Amino acid sequence: MTISANEVKKRGVSLFDTLLERFDELIINVRGKDKYVVLDIERYKEFRANELDLAYMQTMKDIEKGNYKAQSAAEHIAELEADLKDEL
């Protein structure tokens, strides 16, 4: 469901409780463009858990393929600093 930012201004955040009982998510439209999404906290936690599961699976695939390198913390920091210097 899409609602306008003006509607949120008029009715306040209590509007979210009412609408989230009927819809899984709310899209807030600002000046004709979809800009924000409002989710129930439990649905948000589900999304985050899925996102973390996906990151874990991708990491495990990289490890299986040998797509990683082992280095000390000091080596890693030195590499990051060198990369930052290259970007400047």
ZASELUM-969708 format. One record per residue: residue in three letters; residue number from 1; x, z, y of N, C-alpha, C in turn. Coordinates in pm, 1 decimal. Example, Ala and Ser with C-alpha at 12.3 -4.5 7.8 and 13.67 -1.06 7.14 Angstrom:
% residues 2
[fidren Ala 1 [1319.0 780.0 -569.0] [1230.0 780.0 -450.0] [1320.0 780.0 -330.0]] [fidren Ser 2 [1285.0 708.0 -225.0] [1367.0 714.0 -106.0] [1290.0 787.0 3.0]] 
END
This chain:
% residues 88
[fidren Met 1 [84.9 0.0 -118.0] [0.0 0.0 0.0] [88.4 0.0 123.0]] [fidren Thr 2 [54.3 -78.7 219.4] [129.6 -86.7 344.5] [48.6 -22.3 456.3]] [fidren Ile 3 [115.8 60.6 533.9] [53.4 123.4 650.5] [144.8 101.4 770.5]] [fidren Ser 4 [87.9 104.7 887.4] [167.5 83.0 1008.1] [227.3 215.0 1056.3]] [fidren Ala 5 [337.2 203.0 1127.4] [400.2 320.9 1186.5] [304.6 387.5 1285.5]] [fidren Asn 6 [223.6 307.7 1354.1] [126.3 364.2 1448.2] [23.7 451.3 1376.6]] [fidren Glu 7 [-17.6 409.8 1257.3] [-112.7 488.9 1178.9] [-51.3 623.4 1140.8]] [fidren Val 8 [77.4 621.6 1106.1] [147.7 746.7 1073.7] [153.9 835.4 1197.7]] [fidren Lys 9 [180.9 775.9 1313.4] [185.5 852.4 1437.8] [50.7 917.7 1467.8]] [fidren Lys 10 [-56.1 840.9 1447.2] [-190.0 891.4 1477.0] [-232.6 1003.0 1381.4]] [fidren Arg 11 [-210.2 980.7 1252.5] [-265.4 1071.9 1151.5] [-165.2 1173.5 1097.8]] [fidren Gly 12 [-36.7 1153.1 1125.3] [64.4 1247.8 1079.7] [97.9 1231.3 932.3]] [fidren Val 13 [189.2 1315.2 885.8] [236.3 1302.8 748.1] [131.5 1344.6 645.5]] [fidren Ser 14 [26.9 1413.3 687.7] [-80.2 1447.8 592.6] [-142.9 1320.5 535.1]] [fidren Leu 15 [-130.6 1210.2 606.1] [-176.7 1081.1 558.4] [-110.2 1046.6 424.5]] [fidren Phe 16 [16.6 1084.5 409.8] [89.5 1053.2 287.5] [26.3 1119.8 165.8]] [fidren Asp 17 [-11.2 1246.6 178.8] [-73.1 1316.9 65.9] [-197.1 1242.6 17.2]] [fidren Thr 18 [-281.0 1205.4 109.4] [-405.9 1136.6 75.0] [-378.1 1003.7 4.6]] [fidren Leu 19 [-289.9 924.8 61.5] [-264.2 791.2 6.8] [-183.7 794.7 -122.8]] [fidren Leu 20 [-89.8 889.1 -134.6] [-8.4 895.9 -256.2] [-87.9 943.9 -377.8]] [fidren Glu 21 [-206.3 997.6 -354.3] [-294.2 1030.7 -467.2] [-348.4 902.4 -531.2]] [fidren Arg 22 [-358.3 795.8 -450.7] [-416.0 669.2 -497.9] [-312.6 560.8 -525.2]] [fidren Phe 23 [-196.8 568.6 -459.6] [-95.3 463.7 -471.9] [38.6 525.9 -510.5]] [fidren Asp 24 [120.0 449.9 -585.7] [251.6 498.9 -628.0] [351.9 506.4 -514.0]] [fidren Glu 25 [336.0 417.7 -418.6] [429.7 413.9 -306.9] [359.0 362.9 -182.1]] [fidren Leu 26 [413.8 397.8 -68.8] [360.7 351.0 59.8] [472.2 279.1 133.4]] [fidren Ile 27 [440.8 166.2 189.8] [537.6 92.7 271.2] [494.7 109.6 415.3]] [fidren Ile 28 [588.5 152.3 498.7] [558.3 169.4 641.4] [608.2 46.2 715.5]] [fidren Asn 29 [517.9 -15.0 785.9] [543.1 -136.6 858.6] [566.9 -101.2 1005.6]] [fidren Val 30 [679.7 -146.9 1059.5] [714.2 -121.3 1199.2] [725.3 -255.4 1270.7]] [fidren Arg 31 [639.8 -273.5 1369.4] [637.3 -397.3 1448.9] [630.9 -522.2 1361.2]] [fidren Gly 32 [545.3 -516.6 1260.5] [523.3 -633.5 1176.4] [621.0 -652.8 1062.0]] [fidren Lys 33 [715.8 -560.0 1046.1] [814.1 -573.6 937.8] [812.7 -448.0 850.5]] [fidren Asp 34 [815.0 -469.8 719.1] [824.3 -356.9 627.1] [960.0 -290.5 644.0]] [fidren Lys 35 [958.7 -158.5 670.0] [1084.5 -92.2 702.2] [1115.1 29.0 614.7]] [fidren Tyr 36 [1015.5 105.3 573.3] [1038.1 228.1 497.3] [946.4 233.5 376.2]] [fidren Val 37 [989.9 310.7 275.9] [906.7 336.1 158.7] [893.0 486.2 142.4]] [fidren Val 38 [771.6 531.6 117.3] [745.7 673.2 93.4] [701.0 686.7 -51.8]] [fidren Leu 39 [766.6 778.6 -123.0] [735.3 804.6 -263.5] [706.9 952.0 -283.3]] [fidren Asp 40 [626.4 982.0 -381.4] [610.4 1119.3 -427.0] [746.3 1166.2 -479.7]] [fidren Ile 41 [780.5 1291.9 -463.3] [913.3 1341.5 -500.4] [942.4 1321.5 -648.6]] [fidren Glu 42 [843.5 1334.5 -734.3] [865.8 1314.9 -877.6] [901.0 1168.9 -907.8]] [fidren Arg 43 [835.0 1077.0 -840.2] [866.9 934.8 -859.2] [1007.0 905.5 -807.1]] [fidren Tyr 44 [1043.8 966.7 -695.8] [1179.1 950.1 -641.7] [1282.9 1001.2 -741.6]] [fidren Lys 45 [1257.6 1116.6 -801.2] [1350.7 1171.9 -900.6] [1366.1 1077.7 -1019.5]] [fidren Glu 46 [1255.8 1013.3 -1059.4] [1261.2 914.1 -1167.4] [1351.9 797.6 -1129.5]] [fidren Phe 47 [1333.2 746.1 -1008.4] [1417.4 636.3 -961.3] [1564.7 675.8 -961.5]] [fidren Arg 48 [1593.2 793.4 -911.0] [1733.2 840.4 -905.8] [1790.5 854.2 -1046.1]] [fidren Ala 49 [1713.5 910.9 -1138.5] [1760.7 926.6 -1276.1] [1789.1 789.5 -1337.5]] [fidren Asn 50 [1700.9 693.4 -1314.9] [1722.5 558.1 -1367.1] [1845.6 493.6 -1305.4]] [fidren Glu 51 [1863.6 515.1 -1177.0] [1980.2 461.1 -1107.7] [2109.6 519.3 -1164.9]] [fidren Leu 52 [2109.7 648.8 -1190.4] [2228.2 712.8 -1248.2] [2251.7 666.9 -1391.9]] [fidren Asp 53 [2144.0 649.1 -1469.2] [2157.4 597.5 -1606.1] [2218.4 457.8 -1605.1]] [fidren Leu 54 [2173.3 373.3 -1514.2] [2226.5 238.4 -1503.6] [2375.3 241.1 -1467.2]] [fidren Ala 55 [2412.5 324.7 -1371.4] [2553.6 336.6 -1332.3] [2638.2 383.2 -1450.8]] [fidren Tyr 56 [2585.4 477.0 -1528.5] [2656.9 526.6 -1646.7] [2676.0 413.4 -1748.5]] [fidren Met 57 [2569.6 336.4 -1773.5] [2579.7 226.7 -1870.1] [2680.4 121.2 -1824.0]] [fidren Gln 58 [2680.9 91.3 -1694.9] [2776.1 -6.7 -1641.5] [2918.9 44.9 -1653.8]] [fidren Thr 59 [2937.2 173.5 -1629.7] [3069.8 233.8 -1643.1] [3117.3 227.9 -1788.1]] [fidren Met 60 [3028.2 258.9 -1881.4] [3064.9 254.6 -2022.7] [3100.9 112.7 -2065.8]] [fidren Lys 61 [3030.1 11.5 -2013.8] [3064.1 -127.2 -2044.4] [3203.0 -161.1 -1991.7]] [fidren Asp 62 [3232.8 -116.1 -1868.8] [3365.4 -140.4 -1811.6] [3473.9 -76.0 -1897.8]] [fidren Ile 63 [3449.1 44.6 -1944.0] [3547.6 113.6 -2028.3] [3566.4 37.5 -2159.1]] [fidren Glu 64 [3456.9 -6.7 -2221.1] [3466.0 -83.2 -2346.1] [3546.4 -211.3 -2326.9]] [fidren Lys 65 [3532.1 -275.3 -2212.3] [3602.3 -400.5 -2184.4] [3745.7 -377.4 -2135.9]] [fidren Gly 66 [3781.0 -250.9 -2113.6] [3914.3 -221.0 -2061.3] [3926.9 -250.3 -1913.4]] [fidren Asn 67 [3815.0 -257.8 -1845.1] [3812.4 -290.0 -1702.8] [3824.7 -161.8 -1619.9]] [fidren Tyr 68 [3941.4 -100.3 -1629.0] [3969.9 21.1 -1553.2] [4120.9 40.6 -1551.3]] [fidren Lys 69 [4165.2 133.8 -1471.5] [4307.1 168.3 -1472.8] [4320.5 319.0 -1462.6]] [fidren Ala 70 [4421.9 370.2 -1526.7] [4448.4 514.0 -1523.5] [4557.4 539.2 -1419.9]] [fidren Gln 71 [4531.6 634.2 -1331.0] [4630.2 669.8 -1229.3] [4604.6 813.0 -1183.0]] [fidren Ser 72 [4706.5 869.8 -1126.0] [4692.6 1006.4 -1075.0] [4611.6 1004.1 -945.6]] [fidren Ala 73 [4569.0 1121.8 -903.9] [4496.0 1132.5 -777.5] [4582.2 1084.6 -661.7]] [fidren Ala 74 [4708.9 1121.1 -663.2] [4800.2 1080.1 -555.5] [4815.2 928.2 -552.3]] [fidren Glu 75 [4826.0 865.3 -669.5] [4836.0 718.8 -675.6] [4708.0 653.8 -622.5]] [fidren His 76 [4596.4 711.7 -659.2] [4468.1 656.9 -615.2] [4453.7 666.8 -463.2]] [fidren Ile 77 [4490.5 779.3 -407.1] [4482.8 798.3 -261.8] [4575.7 700.4 -190.8]] [fidren Ala 78 [4696.6 683.9 -243.2] [4791.1 590.0 -183.5] [4734.5 448.1 -186.2]] [fidren Glu 79 [4669.9 411.1 -296.2] [4608.6 278.8 -306.7] [4495.3 261.7 -205.6]] [fidren Leu 80 [4411.4 364.3 -190.7] [4304.1 358.2 -93.0] [4357.6 345.2 49.0]] [fidren Glu 81 [4460.6 421.6 79.5] [4520.5 414.4 214.0] [4578.4 275.7 240.9]] [fidren Ala 82 [4642.3 216.7 140.7] [4698.2 82.3 155.4] [4585.5 -19.1 178.7]] [fidren Asp 83 [4476.4 -4.3 104.8] [4362.4 -95.3 122.3] [4304.6 -83.3 262.9]] [fidren Leu 84 [4296.1 39.1 314.3] [4244.5 59.9 449.3] [4334.6 -4.6 553.9]] [fidren Lys 85 [4464.9 7.4 535.8] [4558.2 -54.1 630.3] [4542.9 -205.8 629.2]] [fidren Asp 86 [4523.2 -261.8 506.5] [4505.1 -407.3 495.7] [4380.5 -454.7 568.1]] [fidren Glu 87 [4275.9 -371.3 568.2] [4149.9 -409.4 633.0] [4160.0 -403.5 784.5]] [fidren Leu 88 [4247.8 -323.3 837.0] [4261.0 -313.2 982.3] [4345.5 -424.4 1030.8]] 
END
